[in-house]
Amino acid sequence: MSRDFTKVILVAGGAGFIGANFVRLALADRNRRVVVVDKLTYAGSRLNLKAAEGAPGYRFILGDIADRELMLSVLREVRPSAVVNFAAETHVDRSIDGPRRFLETNVVGTFELLEALRVYRDQLSATEREQLRFLHVSTDEVYGSLPEGSRSTEKSPYAPRSPYAASKAAADHFVRAYHETYGLQVLITNCTNNYGYYQYPEKLIPLAIQRALAGKPIPIYGDGLNVRDWIFVEDHCEGLLAVLERGRPGANYNIGGNCERTNLELIRQICALLDEMAPRRPKVASPGKCDRYADLITFVPDRPGHDRRYALDCTLIRDELGWYPRTTLEEGLRATVRWYLANQEWAAAVQAGRYGGERLGLAVRATPVDEHERAVEGEP
């Protein structure tokens, strides 16, 4: 008896920020099954998947994509029609302090997952083999820093400048090679900076929110004029589903928010929202300053090799798949700030014993981040 091979998605790294939001969106189709495989390193937590727990089509498996035999066993058991790879180390600052972890997870891990998928694919029927898709989720940072007025297209050359970007670029090349060499039905997406629910508080927006609420300085690297394009995570996940379902095998698609801001502009906008939604009380104000959150903004030394600007041309995904971002930055930031205000227990739980808001990425740490992370791995 044939089965519907289009309704089972294996999500690698589904307990992280973007992965967890994707899982929630995918499960909105009640005929779809979603199986998450995640190693649960410091930034991955089953707390992020709380909304999925109990859903009839959901299952969680603790595992590492770099364990080829485990992944092959999971593939044979689950028999997915699609595999989506979010599993990655993602924080640029941590890649500066400890690049080995990024090589191991982002490059070697992706390679081992591809190898498991290749063996699994070769055991399928011709029809199932044709339907099986692998979506690799990547970043705009692989294209490198851009001058004002230019945008990276899917045909732009790769020019990574941080260990994180280099590891993602290498993984992209492996994924593309497995399509050309072995005929795997792969798709690659390169996305701009995400923000939204469940983002680990080491990243710019949640870090700024958490430090502001604590009355602590909000760090801005360098002159604050580095430019990023921002996309609400739910818009990104809708784009990923569009690519997974309707994208051309072998193609890559840029997914961006068409919303460029300097880091300083963005943090000032967040401070204004906090002024409105959680006004500061005089007793937590910094000595000699008023009660506006923007007064906590503090310029700190820039990180090494800090790319000045990223921007994507997203014409291809719009024209081929009809996708475009639907959430304005004002709407998305307001929803994000509101969510963090309502989920302070989550923020405390995922950071406990793992991250205290300290500065990373200066390449002068006495204890490499890689070793620190090995000591604190596990589910919070």
JOCOR-V714034 format. One record per helix or strand of 2 or more residues. SS is the DSSP state (H for helix, E for strand). FROM is the first residue (numbers start at 0). LEN is the number of residues. Records with the same first field share a line. If there is no record, write none. Layout:
SS: FROM-LEN  FROM-LEN
//
This chain:
E: 7-5  32-6  57-5  81-4  132-7  185-6  192-3  217-4  226-6  251-4  259-3  296-4
H: 16-10  45-4  67-11  91-6  98-24  125-6  139-4  162-20  203-10  232-14  262-15  281-3  292-4  314-7  328-14  343-8  368-8
//
